[in-house]
């Protein structure tokens, strides 16, 4: 069965007026191990989170950054891509709607399965090329990046404060809600929705 671990838990402070503190923020970085032998990291967090990510690999044990064969970037903001270089043996997946300068990145043009039970799904709104990773494991997990940066973005259907298309952001939240049992937000703890 596919498994998911959170390497580092993201952080984002949102103020009463809905604005966010961008100076002290980092994204959640997740690890997927698949039945068919793939080791996938979703988002690599901010560059200053390198040491905590390495420590997480040590805690998990028997797996190292060099074992990662795929990195999926939900979008190309700096708080999600800061440690791509840590995963030297990985193919990096980026949606075609993103403006990203990751050398040799594999461009995702449509929803696609990259490993058994692991599907990349376009969930635009926060950015034009935002995508989520839908994972079949003991439950159906959606690692959503900033389609839902915080739990209440999802539970209250609050679109991200930073967005390129409000309607697309709302539609993406609904697409995620239709599929997922567990949400892994971009900057908050995973939570069950059913």
Backbone as a chain_set.jsonl record, in Angstrom:
{"seq": "XXXXXXXXXXXXXXXXXXXXXXXXXXXXXXXXXXXXXXXXXXXXXXXXXXXXXXXXXXXXXXXXXXXXXXXXXXXXXXXXXXXXXXXXXXXXXXXXXXXXXXXXXXXXXXXXXXXXXXXXXXXXXXXXXXXXXXXXXXXXXXXXXXXXXXXXXXXXXXXXXXXXXXXXXXXXXXXXXXXXXXXXXXXXXXXXXX", "coords": {"N": [[0.833, -1.177, 0.0], [0.513, 2.242, -0.789], [2.258, 4.856, 0.958], [2.277, 7.794, 3.056], [4.197, 10.4, 4.4], [4.734, 13.286, 6.402], [7.339, 15.393, 5.875], [8.298, 17.974, 6.656], [6.286, 20.228, 8.434], [4.306, 22.774, 7.197], [4.099, 26.401, 7.581], [2.141, 29.289, 7.982], [1.091, 32.528, 8.553], [-1.984, 34.039, 8.89], [-3.668, 37.089, 8.87], [-6.321, 38.927, 10.588], [-7.587, 40.512, 8.656], [-7.401, 38.985, 6.43], [-5.064, 39.067, 4.996], [-1.663, 37.858, 4.555], [1.359, 36.891, 6.277], [4.197, 37.042, 4.629], [6.876, 36.962, 5.164], [7.699, 35.175, 7.115], [7.323, 32.249, 6.384], [6.812, 28.898, 5.298], [6.52, 25.96, 3.305], [4.652, 22.881, 3.643], [6.312, 19.797, 3.295], [6.065, 16.751, 1.734], [6.349, 13.166, 1.786], [6.038, 10.453, -0.341], [5.786, 7.006, -0.539], [5.648, 4.435, -2.804], [3.802, 1.476, -3.792], [4.898, 0.416, -6.075], [7.584, 0.983, -5.874], [8.49, 3.641, -6.055], [9.829, 6.727, -4.813], [8.706, 9.668, -3.709], [8.789, 13.165, -3.415], [6.743, 15.792, -2.433], [6.633, 19.108, -2.942], [9.286, 21.13, -1.736], [9.743, 22.901, 0.257], [10.879, 25.947, 1.929], [14.175, 27.342, 1.398], [15.605, 27.557, 3.825], [14.713, 25.425, 5.27], [16.12, 23.144, 4.822], [17.792, 21.64, 6.607], [15.88, 20.635, 8.577], [14.409, 18.98, 6.803], [16.332, 17.078, 6.018], [16.776, 15.939, 8.535], [14.28, 14.777, 8.97], [14.308, 12.696, 7.092], [16.278, 11.103, 8.282], [14.965, 10.384, 10.644], [12.823, 8.872, 9.646], [14.22, 6.788, 8.477], [16.157, 4.274, 6.697], [15.867, 5.399, 4.22], [16.889, 7.902, 1.956], [17.666, 11.281, 0.838], [18.858, 10.952, -1.714], [17.557, 8.716, -2.643], [15.147, 9.526, -3.581], [13.114, 9.587, -6.372], [11.333, 11.149, -7.734], [10.189, 14.493, -7.742], [7.536, 16.549, -7.001], [6.291, 19.661, -7.734], [3.922, 21.661, -6.408], [3.418, 24.219, -7.145], [5.376, 27.034, -8.263], [6.343, 28.857, -6.291], [8.692, 30.436, -4.072], [8.663, 29.434, -1.445], [8.007, 26.826, -1.741], [9.788, 25.543, -3.38], [12.399, 25.552, -2.488], [14.341, 23.593, -1.857], [14.889, 21.904, -3.964], [17.311, 21.141, -5.122], [18.382, 19.353, -3.314], [17.523, 16.859, -3.971], [18.967, 15.128, -5.956], [18.762, 12.966, -7.74], [16.253, 12.97, -8.759], [13.431, 13.22, -10.955], [11.861, 16.19, -11.749], [8.624, 17.448, -11.496], [6.568, 19.844, -12.978], [3.83, 21.987, -13.537], [2.663, 23.094, -16.75], [1.579, 25.651, -16.677], [3.035, 27.133, -14.917], [5.568, 29.542, -14.2], [8.669, 28.77, -14.153], [12.024, 28.062, -13.325], [13.375, 25.532, -13.291], [15.905, 23.421, -14.007], [15.726, 20.967, -16.57], [13.161, 20.109, -15.85], [10.212, 18.124, -15.884], [7.489, 18.802, -17.798], [4.143, 19.122, -16.98], [1.205, 18.66, -18.678], [-1.396, 17.837, -18.599], [-3.785, 16.212, -16.415], [-2.303, 13.475, -14.837], [-1.132, 10.137, -14.176], [1.625, 9.372, -12.235], [2.771, 7.347, -10.869], [1.779, 4.157, -9.575], [-1.352, 4.677, -8.289], [-0.851, 7.353, -7.765], [-1.586, 10.502, -8.677], [-1.282, 13.423, -10.636], [-3.011, 16.415, -10.509], [-4.499, 19.114, -12.05], [-5.062, 22.043, -10.338], [-5.856, 24.926, -10.485], [-5.74, 28.469, -9.603], [-4.664, 29.599, -7.168], [-2.206, 29.875, -8.375], [-1.658, 29.933, -11.927], [-0.705, 27.487, -12.776], [-0.988, 25.74, -10.651], [-1.014, 22.584, -9.039], [-2.332, 19.579, -7.606], [-1.607, 16.626, -5.691], [-2.997, 13.572, -5.891], [-3.404, 10.8, -3.918], [-3.745, 7.372, -3.585], [-3.988, 5.531, -0.786], [-4.111, 4.17, 2.459], [-6.323, 5.638, 2.771], [-7.925, 8.175, 0.745], [-5.781, 10.571, -0.183], [-5.172, 14.048, -0.596], [-2.694, 16.061, -1.555], [-2.322, 19.312, -1.492], [-0.921, 21.706, -1.878], [-0.97, 25.214, -2.253], [-3.606, 25.432, -3.045], [-5.262, 25.088, -0.988], [-4.036, 26.62, 1.464], [-4.251, 26.682, 4.283], [-6.114, 24.907, 6.835], [-8.695, 26.071, 7.246], [-9.059, 27.377, 4.842], [-9.944, 25.358, 3.25], [-12.103, 24.117, 4.73], [-13.872, 26.249, 5.161], [-14.108, 27.17, 2.667], [-12.503, 29.313, 1.733], [-10.861, 31.185, -0.547], [-7.365, 31.206, -1.513], [-5.429, 33.918, -0.167], [-3.534, 35.033, -1.836], [-3.953, 34.895, -5.17], [-4.476, 34.008, -8.625], [-6.766, 33.649, -10.034], [-9.882, 33.84, -8.972], [-12.32, 32.403, -9.371], [-11.41, 30.003, -10.515], [-9.925, 29.101, -8.349], [-11.954, 28.571, -6.455], [-13.331, 26.533, -7.816], [-11.319, 24.607, -7.872], [-11.077, 23.943, -5.143], [-13.526, 22.641, -4.82], [-13.215, 20.48, -6.589], [-11.179, 19.073, -5.294], [-12.521, 18.474, -2.894], [-14.487, 16.69, -3.763], [-13.049, 14.374, -4.187], [-11.181, 13.711, -2.098], [-10.319, 12.104, 1.048], [-8.592, 12.803, 3.03], [-6.891, 15.811, 3.581], [-3.871, 17.377, 2.766], [-2.706, 20.303, 3.508], [-1.037, 23.242, 2.13], [0.343, 24.689, 4.098], [-0.224, 23.766, 6.667], [-1.486, 21.409, 9.157], [-2.225, 18.011, 8.182], [-5.617, 16.905, 7.626], [-8.702, 15.135, 8.206], [-11.481, 14.804, 6.017], [-13.545, 13.16, 5.594]], "CA": [[0.0, 0.0, 0.0], [1.231, 3.509, -0.795], [2.286, 5.524, 2.263], [2.58, 9.225, 3.045], [4.744, 11.0, 5.613], [5.057, 14.708, 6.321], [8.744, 15.633, 6.215], [8.214, 19.187, 7.476], [4.965, 20.831, 8.458], [4.379, 24.166, 6.781], [3.62, 27.457, 8.467], [1.7, 30.53, 7.345], [0.271, 33.34, 9.446], [-2.979, 34.863, 8.211], [-4.193, 38.113, 9.765], [-7.784, 39.085, 10.621], [-8.08, 41.119, 7.412], [-7.23, 38.022, 5.346], [-3.715, 39.135, 4.426], [-0.753, 36.867, 5.125], [2.74, 37.277, 6.55], [5.041, 36.301, 3.689], [8.277, 36.975, 5.599], [7.969, 33.979, 7.913], [6.446, 31.197, 5.879], [7.417, 27.782, 4.58], [5.484, 24.994, 2.936], [4.739, 21.478, 4.013], [6.982, 18.91, 2.348], [5.529, 15.411, 1.986], [7.04, 12.027, 1.191], [5.177, 9.336, -0.745], [6.457, 5.77, -0.954], [4.623, 3.705, -3.544], [3.88, 0.021, -3.922], [5.746, 0.039, -7.209], [8.982, 1.296, -5.608], [8.873, 5.043, -6.225], [9.957, 7.598, -3.647], [8.285, 10.95, -4.268], [8.638, 14.302, -2.509], [5.847, 16.836, -2.929], [7.106, 20.406, -2.456], [10.564, 21.003, -1.028], [9.716, 23.941, 1.272], [11.799, 27.083, 1.792], [15.575, 26.911, 1.45], [16.078, 27.463, 5.209], [14.179, 24.196, 5.865], [16.931, 22.005, 4.368], [18.214, 20.813, 7.74], [14.748, 19.837, 9.072], [14.058, 17.935, 5.834], [17.336, 16.011, 6.174], [16.494, 15.277, 9.818], [13.086, 13.945, 8.791], [14.735, 11.466, 6.426], [16.981, 10.288, 9.283], [13.961, 9.832, 11.56], [12.077, 7.829, 8.934], [15.176, 5.694, 8.375], [16.241, 3.399, 5.52], [15.588, 6.151, 3.001], [17.734, 9.09, 1.918], [17.312, 12.182, -0.265], [19.3, 10.407, -3.007], [16.619, 7.666, -3.055], [13.958, 10.158, -4.152], [13.199, 9.551, -7.834], [10.438, 12.167, -8.295], [9.778, 15.644, -6.94], [6.402, 17.253, -7.594], [6.112, 21.014, -7.219], [2.524, 22.046, -6.583], [3.573, 25.467, -7.891], [6.79, 27.432, -8.219], [6.692, 29.935, -5.37], [9.955, 30.109, -3.41], [8.47, 28.672, -0.213], [7.697, 25.44, -2.113], [10.82, 24.974, -4.269], [13.707, 25.941, -1.967], [15.305, 22.503, -1.668], [14.88, 20.988, -5.116], [18.677, 20.646, -5.372], [18.682, 18.274, -2.37], [17.076, 15.59, -4.553], [19.775, 15.116, -7.184], [18.406, 11.859, -8.635], [14.81, 13.021, -9.002], [12.761, 13.951, -12.028], [11.018, 17.223, -11.144], [7.392, 17.688, -12.25], [6.028, 21.198, -12.857], [2.749, 22.201, -14.5], [3.002, 24.019, -17.828], [1.094, 26.989, -16.361], [3.959, 27.78, -13.985], [6.798, 30.172, -14.686], [9.627, 28.134, -13.264], [13.328, 27.846, -13.96], [13.977, 24.3, -12.778], [16.527, 22.746, -15.153], [15.298, 19.612, -16.937], [11.87, 19.737, -15.262], [9.228, 17.494, -16.764], [6.333, 19.686, -17.84], [2.859, 18.43, -16.915], [0.239, 19.383, -19.505], [-2.747, 17.372, -18.266], [-3.804, 15.319, -15.264], [-1.572, 12.276, -15.223], [-0.649, 9.241, -13.13], [3.088, 9.256, -12.321], [3.09, 6.066, -10.241], [0.53, 3.466, -9.248], [-2.106, 5.33, -7.232], [-0.385, 8.735, -7.54], [-2.026, 11.26, -9.845], [-1.136, 14.877, -10.626], [-4.294, 16.991, -10.909], [-4.443, 20.574, -12.182], [-5.964, 22.742, -9.413], [-5.434, 26.324, -10.606], [-6.406, 29.509, -8.833], [-3.573, 30.257, -6.442], [-1.397, 30.231, -9.547], [-2.252, 29.317, -13.121], [-0.245, 26.116, -12.931], [-1.055, 24.963, -9.408], [-1.552, 21.231, -9.133], [-2.393, 18.784, -6.388], [-1.231, 15.229, -5.865], [-4.014, 12.678, -5.331], [-2.72, 9.552, -3.583], [-4.528, 6.268, -3.033], [-3.236, 4.815, 0.244], [-5.14, 3.603, 3.33], [-7.442, 6.527, 2.462], [-7.588, 8.994, -0.422], [-5.098, 11.788, 0.264], [-4.901, 15.105, -1.569], [-1.64, 16.994, -1.151], [-2.918, 20.352, -2.324], [-0.164, 22.953, -1.993], [-1.711, 26.4, -1.829], [-5.032, 25.424, -3.388], [-5.785, 25.305, 0.367], [-2.837, 26.755, 2.294], [-4.59, 26.384, 5.671], [-7.312, 24.071, 6.974], [-9.95, 26.793, 7.051], [-9.262, 27.667, 3.419], [-10.738, 24.258, 2.718], [-13.356, 23.87, 5.45], [-14.757, 27.408, 4.995], [-14.052, 27.52, 1.237], [-11.867, 30.621, 1.583], [-9.816, 31.062, -1.562], [-6.097, 31.733, -1.019], [-5.29, 35.379, -0.22], [-2.796, 35.273, -3.079], [-4.526, 34.051, -6.224], [-4.509, 34.585, -9.973], [-8.103, 33.474, -10.591], [-10.752, 33.487, -7.85], [-13.276, 31.357, -9.761], [-10.655, 28.751, -10.65], [-9.572, 28.677, -6.988], [-13.164, 27.965, -5.877], [-13.571, 25.267, -8.523], [-10.294, 23.652, -7.44], [-11.472, 23.451, -3.817], [-14.621, 21.68, -5.009], [-12.64, 19.275, -7.212], [-10.474, 18.364, -4.221], [-13.534, 17.984, -1.948], [-15.18, 15.544, -4.353], [-12.212, 13.187, -4.244], [-10.292, 13.408, -0.973], [-10.691, 11.761, 2.421], [-7.634, 13.525, 3.875], [-6.249, 16.935, 2.899], [-2.581, 17.856, 3.255], [-2.626, 21.679, 3.011], [0.3, 23.757, 1.839], [1.011, 25.311, 5.246], [-0.981, 23.401, 7.865], [-1.516, 19.977, 9.443], [-3.211, 17.204, 7.452], [-6.873, 16.713, 8.341], [-9.696, 14.285, 7.545], [-12.727, 15.449, 5.607], [-14.558, 12.105, 5.717]], "C": [[0.886, 1.252, 0.0], [1.189, 4.121, 0.603], [2.706, 6.977, 2.098], [3.116, 9.625, 4.409], [4.921, 12.489, 5.364], [6.503, 14.859, 6.764], [8.871, 16.87, 7.096], [6.81, 19.751, 7.333], [5.096, 22.313, 8.139], [3.823, 25.127, 7.814], [3.265, 28.679, 7.637], [0.805, 31.255, 8.334], [-0.678, 34.19, 8.611], [-3.582, 35.816, 9.237], [-5.712, 38.207, 9.645], [-8.345, 39.631, 9.315], [-7.926, 40.197, 6.2], [-5.863, 38.05, 4.703], [-2.811, 38.136, 5.149], [0.634, 37.46, 5.32], [3.644, 36.44, 5.654], [6.499, 36.228, 4.125], [8.648, 35.726, 6.383], [7.003, 32.885, 7.488], [7.285, 30.112, 5.217], [6.32, 26.76, 4.324], [5.725, 23.643, 3.583], [5.479, 20.741, 2.901], [6.571, 17.49, 2.718], [6.318, 14.355, 1.225], [6.018, 10.938, 0.895], [6.079, 8.167, -1.111], [5.393, 4.878, -1.571], [4.874, 2.201, -3.543], [4.832, -0.4, -5.026], [7.162, 0.6, -7.094], [9.415, 2.736, -5.801], [8.927, 5.758, -4.881], [9.774, 9.02, -4.164], [8.222, 11.993, -3.158], [7.723, 15.31, -3.184], [6.191, 18.126, -2.192], [8.34, 20.226, -1.569], [10.77, 22.113, -0.003], [10.715, 25.063, 0.966], [13.233, 26.612, 1.981], [16.094, 26.759, 2.879], [15.517, 26.235, 5.943], [14.967, 22.949, 5.454], [17.303, 21.077, 5.524], [17.045, 20.019, 8.341], [14.31, 18.732, 8.102], [15.038, 16.775, 5.943], [17.094, 15.231, 7.466], [15.283, 14.358, 9.714], [13.435, 12.636, 8.094], [15.445, 10.546, 7.411], [15.993, 9.637, 10.239], [13.163, 8.708, 10.909], [12.941, 6.587, 8.797], [15.058, 4.904, 7.086], [15.913, 4.099, 4.207], [16.341, 7.478, 3.094], [17.289, 10.003, 0.783], [17.73, 11.652, -1.641], [18.399, 9.279, -3.515], [15.368, 8.227, -3.723], [14.092, 10.177, -5.668], [12.247, 10.532, -8.514], [10.203, 13.264, -7.265], [8.637, 16.305, -7.692], [6.31, 18.617, -6.925], [4.67, 21.426, -7.476], [2.421, 23.381, -7.313], [4.981, 25.971, -7.602], [7.092, 28.646, -7.345], [7.859, 29.483, -4.494], [9.787, 29.298, -2.132], [8.101, 27.208, -0.47], [8.834, 24.766, -2.889], [12.243, 25.121, -3.733], [14.748, 24.853, -1.852], [15.293, 21.482, -2.794], [16.259, 20.359, -5.311], [19.09, 19.532, -4.414], [18.409, 16.9, -2.985], [17.686, 15.421, -5.941], [19.361, 14.048, -8.196], [16.946, 11.887, -9.078], [14.461, 13.731, -10.301], [11.809, 14.922, -11.352], [9.831, 17.487, -12.062], [6.842, 19.071, -11.919], [4.926, 21.341, -13.9], [3.145, 23.256, -15.524], [2.547, 25.45, -17.557], [1.992, 27.77, -15.418], [5.127, 28.42, -14.717], [7.892, 29.748, -13.727], [10.933, 27.903, -14.006], [14.042, 26.654, -13.325], [14.581, 23.566, -13.973], [15.992, 21.322, -15.328], [13.982, 19.167, -16.294], [10.986, 19.093, -16.32], [7.949, 18.321, -16.667], [5.048, 18.864, -17.909], [1.834, 19.269, -17.667], [-1.201, 18.996, -19.207], [-2.656, 16.468, -17.048], [-3.187, 13.988, -15.68], [-1.168, 11.456, -14.004], [0.855, 9.079, -13.302], [3.601, 7.984, -11.662], [1.748, 5.429, -9.883], [-0.141, 4.155, -8.053], [-1.678, 6.746, -6.908], [-0.667, 9.536, -8.804], [-1.82, 12.752, -9.62], [-2.394, 15.473, -11.233], [-4.173, 18.512, -10.916], [-5.496, 21.2, -11.273], [-5.593, 24.226, -9.393], [-6.24, 27.26, -9.71], [-5.392, 30.288, -8.03], [-2.538, 30.741, -7.448], [-2.013, 29.503, -10.735], [-1.883, 27.847, -13.262], [-0.26, 25.3, -11.657], [-1.612, 23.571, -9.686], [-1.493, 20.572, -7.769], [-1.969, 17.364, -6.73], [-2.271, 14.387, -5.136], [-3.367, 11.304, -5.154], [-3.709, 8.557, -2.99], [-3.621, 5.519, -2.066], [-4.273, 4.123, 1.133], [-6.434, 4.401, 3.222], [-7.044, 7.289, 1.209], [-7.066, 10.348, 0.064], [-4.969, 12.763, -0.897], [-3.875, 16.045, -0.95], [-1.826, 18.198, -2.059], [-2.103, 21.631, -2.482], [-1.016, 24.115, -1.522], [-3.084, 26.529, -2.479], [-5.822, 25.607, -2.093], [-4.576, 25.414, 1.294], [-3.068, 26.367, 3.756], [-5.891, 25.586, 5.718], [-8.583, 24.857, 6.683], [-10.135, 27.304, 5.63], [-10.16, 26.596, 2.811], [-12.099, 24.163, 3.404], [-14.356, 25.013, 5.288], [-14.814, 27.897, 3.55], [-13.587, 28.965, 1.031], [-10.769, 30.468, 0.542], [-8.515, 31.649, -1.012], [-6.036, 33.258, -1.162], [-4.547, 35.8, -1.483], [-3.363, 34.331, -4.127], [-4.496, 34.787, -7.557], [-5.905, 34.536, -10.568], [-9.033, 32.958, -9.488], [-11.72, 32.358, -8.199], [-12.588, 30.005, -9.912], [-10.274, 28.214, -9.275], [-10.76, 28.001, -6.307], [-13.442, 26.596, -6.509], [-12.559, 24.203, -8.098], [-10.609, 23.094, -6.058], [-12.58, 22.406, -3.931], [-14.117, 20.375, -5.628], [-11.934, 18.418, -6.158], [-11.483, 17.724, -3.267], [-14.254, 16.749, -2.471], [-14.373, 14.26, -4.233], [-11.624, 12.766, -2.899], [-11.006, 12.97, 0.297], [-9.836, 12.547, 3.416], [-6.98, 14.6, 3.022], [-4.914, 17.214, 3.574], [-2.42, 19.263, 2.686], [-1.182, 22.121, 2.803], [1.059, 24.263, 3.044], [0.352, 24.941, 6.572], [-0.949, 21.882, 8.033], [-2.517, 19.257, 8.546], [-4.474, 17.026, 8.302], [-7.825, 15.872, 7.498], [-10.91, 15.119, 7.167], [-13.876, 14.446, 5.556], [-13.89, 10.831, 6.191]], "O": [[1.89, 1.306, 0.71], [0.222, 3.938, 1.342], [3.39, 7.344, 1.142], [2.568, 9.242, 5.442], [5.222, 12.905, 4.245], [6.857, 14.501, 7.887], [9.484, 16.816, 8.163], [6.227, 19.748, 6.248], [5.904, 23.018, 8.743], [3.173, 24.731, 8.781], [3.988, 29.056, 6.714], [-0.127, 30.671, 8.888], [-0.254, 34.955, 7.746], [-3.961, 35.405, 10.334], [-6.313, 37.646, 8.729], [-9.446, 39.262, 8.907], [-8.274, 40.573, 5.081], [-5.526, 37.148, 3.936], [-3.154, 37.635, 6.22], [1.032, 38.399, 4.631], [3.832, 35.249, 5.903], [7.283, 35.501, 3.516], [9.79, 35.27, 6.321], [5.997, 32.63, 8.15], [8.34, 30.388, 4.646], [5.321, 26.708, 5.04], [6.832, 23.312, 4.006], [5.293, 21.027, 1.718], [6.709, 17.074, 3.868], [6.878, 14.62, 0.161], [5.236, 10.549, 1.762], [7.018, 8.315, -1.894], [4.367, 4.595, -0.951], [5.99, 1.73, -3.325], [5.492, -1.435, -4.933], [7.872, 0.688, -8.095], [10.608, 3.028, -5.719], [8.184, 5.443, -3.951], [10.579, 9.515, -4.953], [7.668, 11.737, -2.089], [7.902, 15.641, -4.356], [6.054, 18.216, -0.972], [8.421, 19.296, -0.765], [11.862, 22.25, 0.548], [11.308, 25.114, -0.112], [13.48, 25.606, 2.645], [16.947, 25.907, 3.125], [15.821, 26.032, 7.119], [14.531, 21.826, 5.709], [17.143, 19.861, 5.422], [17.203, 18.825, 8.596], [13.885, 17.662, 8.538], [14.626, 15.615, 5.958], [17.195, 14.004, 7.483], [15.267, 13.279, 10.306], [12.918, 11.581, 8.46], [15.236, 9.334, 7.381], [16.156, 8.474, 10.608], [12.862, 7.703, 11.554], [12.463, 5.467, 8.977], [13.999, 4.868, 6.46], [15.704, 3.439, 3.189], [16.421, 8.093, 4.157], [16.608, 9.554, -0.139], [17.03, 11.881, -2.627], [18.466, 8.921, -4.69], [14.616, 7.488, -4.359], [15.063, 10.716, -6.199], [12.33, 10.735, -9.725], [10.041, 12.996, -6.074], [8.755, 16.589, -8.884], [6.258, 18.715, -5.699], [4.243, 21.53, -8.626], [1.443, 23.636, -8.016], [5.695, 25.391, -6.784], [8.022, 29.394, -7.644], [8.002, 28.294, -4.208], [10.688, 28.543, -1.768], [7.905, 26.44, 0.472], [8.837, 23.544, -3.036], [13.2, 24.842, -4.455], [15.937, 25.156, -1.756], [15.651, 20.322, -2.59], [16.361, 19.175, -5.63], [20.064, 18.83, -4.684], [18.994, 15.9, -2.569], [17.006, 15.555, -6.958], [19.592, 14.216, -9.393], [16.461, 10.94, -9.698], [15.104, 14.705, -10.693], [11.034, 14.529, -10.48], [10.003, 17.72, -13.259], [6.671, 19.428, -10.754], [5.073, 20.866, -15.026], [3.873, 24.197, -15.207], [3.084, 26.381, -18.157], [1.738, 28.944, -15.149], [5.608, 27.902, -15.725], [8.026, 30.294, -12.632], [10.928, 27.581, -15.195], [15.183, 26.771, -12.877], [13.848, 23.132, -14.862], [15.829, 20.579, -14.36], [13.717, 17.968, -16.204], [11.012, 19.47, -17.491], [7.401, 18.512, -15.581], [4.888, 18.017, -18.788], [1.616, 20.436, -17.343], [-2.126, 19.744, -19.526], [-1.57, 16.011, -16.69], [-3.507, 13.444, -16.737], [-0.896, 12.003, -12.935], [1.322, 8.695, -14.375], [4.748, 7.591, -11.878], [0.713, 6.094, -9.891], [0.418, 4.211, -6.958], [-2.09, 7.296, -5.887], [-0.077, 9.294, -9.857], [-2.138, 13.281, -8.555], [-2.803, 15.093, -12.33], [-3.792, 19.119, -9.915], [-6.687, 20.922, -11.417], [-5.075, 24.723, -8.394], [-7.269, 26.888, -9.145], [-5.269, 31.502, -8.189], [-2.059, 31.873, -7.375], [-2.797, 28.57, -10.564], [-2.655, 27.055, -13.803], [0.397, 24.26, -11.588], [-2.554, 23.404, -10.461], [-0.711, 20.958, -6.901], [-1.97, 16.955, -7.891], [-2.411, 14.475, -3.916], [-2.851, 10.719, -6.107], [-4.415, 8.856, -2.027], [-2.611, 4.942, -2.47], [-5.226, 3.541, 0.614], [-7.511, 3.898, 3.543], [-5.958, 7.08, 0.669], [-7.802, 11.152, 0.637], [-4.694, 12.369, -2.03], [-4.146, 16.729, 0.038], [-1.53, 18.131, -3.252], [-2.55, 22.557, -3.158], [-1.706, 24.014, -0.507], [-3.67, 27.611, -2.473], [-6.902, 26.196, -2.089], [-4.135, 24.409, 1.851], [-2.186, 25.793, 4.394], [-6.669, 25.589, 4.764], [-9.456, 24.378, 5.959], [-11.255, 27.635, 5.241], [-11.016, 26.882, 1.974], [-13.131, 24.133, 2.734], [-15.563, 24.775, 5.277], [-15.469, 28.891, 3.239], [-14.182, 29.729, 0.271], [-9.836, 29.69, 0.742], [-8.557, 32.507, -0.131], [-6.525, 33.819, -2.142], [-4.892, 36.797, -2.117], [-3.267, 33.111, -3.991], [-4.491, 36.017, -7.61], [-6.212, 35.285, -11.495], [-8.977, 31.785, -9.118], [-11.916, 31.448, -7.394], [-13.122, 28.982, -9.485], [-10.298, 27.003, -9.055], [-10.594, 26.972, -5.653], [-13.749, 25.629, -5.812], [-12.907, 23.028, -7.978], [-10.429, 21.9, -5.821], [-12.568, 21.403, -3.218], [-14.546, 19.292, -5.233], [-12.076, 17.196, -6.139], [-11.323, 16.568, -2.876], [-14.594, 15.855, -1.695], [-14.946, 13.172, -4.183], [-11.578, 11.573, -2.596], [-12.125, 13.394, 0.588], [-10.295, 12.908, 4.499], [-6.567, 14.347, 1.891], [-4.831, 17.28, 4.801], [-2.044, 19.421, 1.525], [-0.24, 21.463, 3.244], [2.29, 24.275, 3.036], [0.375, 25.738, 7.51], [-0.452, 21.161, 7.168], [-3.547, 19.828, 8.186], [-4.411, 17.001, 9.531], [-7.777, 15.884, 6.268], [-11.313, 16.023, 7.899], [-15.042, 14.834, 5.482], [-14.557, 9.811, 6.364]]}, "num_chains": 1, "name": "protein.A"}
